[in-house]
Amino acid sequence: MQTVLENDIASTRDVAEEALVKKGAHPEAADFPLKEARKLVRDLWQPNVRLYWTDFLLSNTLGWGALVVAAMTALGSTLQVLAFIVATLALYRAVIFTHELAHLRRGTFQWFRRVWNVTCGFPMQVPAYSYADVHIDHHKPQIYGTEEDGEYLPFAVDEPWKIVAFVAQAFLVPGLLFLRSIVLVPLMVVSKGIRHYVWKRLSSLVIDYRYLRPEPRPGQATDWLLEDVFTAIYAYAALVLTVMGILPLEIVATWYAVTVAIFLLNALRTLAAHAYRNGGRERMTQQEEFLDSVDVPGNRYITPLWAPVGLRFHATHHLFPGMPYHNLEIAHERLKAELPDNRLYLAATRKNLGVAVAQLWREAKEAKRAA
């Protein structure tokens, strides 16, 4: 009985995905039981403040500690390799809390935001503002998947080489972020014109580099500039201390290598986060947005290493953007088990990272052949 049901689900998913590739929107999206889904998770919206602090502080402390160990031990030694892996995974988890910061209700978690910036965002050259509003726009029905969405590119219906290029750019991003702080931030301080140009074109953590960021809302400009200045202070301090011989070059080199590894992991995770089939960049309903997104529940111990802080349930997150990360797995299991018809819900699920990225690659190749 279970095999027959699994075959029916797989068949429904295959037909739905084929139609979605052709049309850019799910033909059955209107049938998704959104009201029923919301009722099933209405008790899962309260963030656990203690868990946020504990998770972040442990990840961040472990990450920076492991980075120092990796920098100061023998090159190529087993200890260095292990420390490098731990530093990458722990700091990756710590950095990804910027995703939660983007969704936390305005005016809440203020000290958490400050501590995250000072101990993680600034030294990693990714201040909180560089992601916050950009990501919220990504969740707006009138923006998701359109030309205004900086976190979306139609990979599944575009040239396959763009998938490779997207992953490869991870090697350059840390250096570009460092140069932005060293070269552009001082100019931003003295020139309002340069400041607004950089904010518009060079201040957002996005995957579409043609993205133009809206002007800061009233009261935001000062906060943005302060975050940029403090980020630059970290960059200048590292540069000066290295030149003076106080900060070992090994630590700077390890920081760069770890940051590259983090961006590589995040690039792969990003490729697995959506189906990226909206080649027409048309507006989608929330149901269509969900079905153009991907859940990868995977192994509950291994999968969070490459999709930390709840991001393995990315499609479910797009259904309920304000739900705290620690409740997404509960929501996923509840919807899978208790929705009267869960076939459309499961249509957004992939078995693992390899399957998700391979499917994206396959669809891009098929789109190229059909062009």
Secondary structure in CASP SS format (residue, H / E / C, confidence):
PFRMAT SS
TARGET T0000
AUTHOR 0000-0000-0000
METHOD secondary structure of the structure
MODEL  1
M C 1.00
Q H 1.00
T H 1.00
V H 1.00
L H 1.00
E H 1.00
N H 1.00
D H 1.00
I H 1.00
A H 1.00
S H 1.00
T H 1.00
R H 1.00
D H 1.00
V H 1.00
A H 1.00
E H 1.00
E H 1.00
A H 1.00
L H 1.00
V H 1.00
K H 1.00
K H 1.00
G C 1.00
A C 1.00
H C 1.00
P C 1.00
E C 1.00
A H 1.00
A H 1.00
D H 1.00
F C 1.00
P C 1.00
L H 1.00
K H 1.00
E H 1.00
A H 1.00
R H 1.00
K H 1.00
L H 1.00
V C 1.00
R C 1.00
D C 1.00
L C 1.00
W C 1.00
Q C 1.00
P C 1.00
N C 1.00
V H 1.00
R H 1.00
L H 1.00
Y H 1.00
W H 1.00
T H 1.00
D H 1.00
F H 1.00
L H 1.00
L H 1.00
S H 1.00
N H 1.00
T H 1.00
L H 1.00
G H 1.00
W H 1.00
G H 1.00
A H 1.00
L H 1.00
V H 1.00
V H 1.00
A H 1.00
A H 1.00
M H 1.00
T C 1.00
A C 1.00
L C 1.00
G C 1.00
S C 1.00
T H 1.00
L H 1.00
Q H 1.00
V H 1.00
L H 1.00
A H 1.00
F H 1.00
I H 1.00
V H 1.00
A H 1.00
T H 1.00
L H 1.00
A H 1.00
L H 1.00
Y H 1.00
R H 1.00
A H 1.00
V H 1.00
I H 1.00
F H 1.00
T H 1.00
H H 1.00
E H 1.00
L H 1.00
A H 1.00
H H 1.00
L C 1.00
R C 1.00
R C 1.00
G C 1.00
T C 1.00
F C 1.00
Q H 1.00
W H 1.00
F H 1.00
R H 1.00
R H 1.00
V H 1.00
W H 1.00
N H 1.00
V H 1.00
T H 1.00
C H 1.00
G H 1.00
F C 1.00
P C 1.00
M C 1.00
Q C 1.00
V C 1.00
P C 1.00
A H 1.00
Y H 1.00
S H 1.00
Y C 1.00
A H 1.00
D H 1.00
V H 1.00
H H 1.00
I H 1.00
D H 1.00
H H 1.00
H C 1.00
K C 1.00
P C 1.00
Q C 1.00
I C 1.00
Y C 1.00
G C 1.00
T C 1.00
E C 1.00
E C 1.00
D C 1.00
G C 1.00
E C 1.00
Y C 1.00
L C 1.00
P C 1.00
F H 1.00
A H 1.00
V H 1.00
D C 1.00
E C 1.00
P C 1.00
W H 1.00
K H 1.00
I H 1.00
V H 1.00
A H 1.00
F H 1.00
V H 1.00
A H 1.00
Q H 1.00
A H 1.00
F H 1.00
L C 1.00
V H 1.00
P H 1.00
G H 1.00
L H 1.00
L H 1.00
F H 1.00
L H 1.00
R H 1.00
S H 1.00
I H 1.00
V H 1.00
L H 1.00
V H 1.00
P H 1.00
L H 1.00
M H 1.00
V H 1.00
V H 1.00
S C 1.00
K H 1.00
G H 1.00
I H 1.00
R H 1.00
H H 1.00
Y H 1.00
V H 1.00
W H 1.00
K H 1.00
R H 1.00
L C 1.00
S C 1.00
S C 1.00
L C 1.00
V C 1.00
I C 1.00
D C 1.00
Y C 1.00
R C 1.00
Y C 1.00
L C 1.00
R C 1.00
P C 1.00
E C 1.00
P C 1.00
R C 1.00
P C 1.00
G C 1.00
Q H 1.00
A H 1.00
T H 1.00
D H 1.00
W H 1.00
L H 1.00
L H 1.00
E H 1.00
D H 1.00
V H 1.00
F H 1.00
T H 1.00
A H 1.00
I H 1.00
Y H 1.00
A H 1.00
Y H 1.00
A H 1.00
A H 1.00
L H 1.00
V H 1.00
L H 1.00
T H 1.00
V H 1.00
M C 1.00
G C 1.00
I C 1.00
L C 1.00
P C 1.00
L H 1.00
E H 1.00
I H 1.00
V H 1.00
A H 1.00
T H 1.00
W H 1.00
Y H 1.00
A H 1.00
V H 1.00
T H 1.00
V H 1.00
A H 1.00
I H 1.00
F H 1.00
L H 1.00
L H 1.00
N H 1.00
A H 1.00
L H 1.00
R H 1.00
T H 1.00
L H 1.00
A C 1.00
A C 1.00
H E 1.00
A C 1.00
Y C 1.00
R C 1.00
N C 1.00
G C 1.00
G C 1.00
R C 1.00
E C 1.00
R C 1.00
M C 1.00
T C 1.00
Q H 1.00
Q H 1.00
E H 1.00
E H 1.00
F H 1.00
L H 1.00
D C 1.00
S E 1.00
V C 1.00
D E 1.00
V C 1.00
P C 1.00
G C 1.00
N C 1.00
R C 1.00
Y C 1.00
I C 1.00
T H 1.00
P H 1.00
L H 1.00
W H 1.00
A C 1.00
P C 1.00
V C 1.00
G C 1.00
L C 1.00
R C 1.00
F E 1.00
H H 1.00
A H 1.00
T H 1.00
H H 1.00
H H 1.00
L H 1.00
F C 1.00
P C 1.00
G C 1.00
M C 1.00
P C 1.00
Y H 1.00
H H 1.00
N H 1.00
L H 1.00
E H 1.00
I H 1.00
A H 1.00
H H 1.00
E H 1.00
R H 1.00
L H 1.00
K H 1.00
A H 1.00
E H 1.00
L C 1.00
P C 1.00
D C 1.00
N C 1.00
R H 1.00
L H 1.00
Y H 1.00
L H 1.00
A C 1.00
A C 1.00
T E 1.00
R C 1.00
K C 1.00
N C 1.00
L H 1.00
G H 1.00
V H 1.00
A H 1.00
V H 1.00
A H 1.00
Q H 1.00
L H 1.00
W H 1.00
R H 1.00
E H 1.00
A H 1.00
K H 1.00
E H 1.00
A H 1.00
K H 1.00
R H 1.00
A H 1.00
A C 1.00
END
